Amino acid sequence: MTTDLHPSIVALVSLAANIASNHPKQGLCQVDRLKQYGVAKEQIDTVIEIARHIRDEAGEKMDAKFAEAYAEAMQPVKPNIKPDPFANIAVVESGGSCCTPTKSGQSCC
């Protein structure tokens, strides 16, 4: 069963889609049709308000996702080096030296 929509409903949906998608023609031809169909200005204004709200909300969410991805992309690059298991072993100094350092100054204790 097919139910055809009234042309004024199609024009309202098309107007909303044009506005929400930032279509270059902005749905102005639908406004002319809606006026010809006798749709009240207040009803057209409501559709425009809803479409703009959806468009603006979508833009804000896209901007927020971009800002999050941008912030993550701008984090300092972490070197891809295999961790050294001995890098964080504490060296305990005692009262006297147990050995002498190498020529370059490296401790052998």
BELFEN-V335576 format. One line per field, one symbol per residue. ss: DSSP state (H for helix, E for strand, L for the rest). psi: psi as a letter, one per 40 degrees, with the letter a starting at -180 (. if undefined). A space follows every 10 residues. Layout:
BEGIN
ss=???
psi=???
END
This chain:
BEGIN
ss=LLLLLLHHHH HHHHHHHHHH LLLLLLLHHH HHHHHHLLLL HHHHHHHHHH HHHHHHHHHH HHHHHHHHHH HHHLLLLLLL LLLLLLLLLL LLLLLLLLLL LLLLLLLLL
psi=hhhhiidddd dddddddddd efhdeeeddd ddddddeehi dddddddddd dddddddddd dddddddddd dddeiihhig hhiheedfhi hhiidiheii iideehie.
END
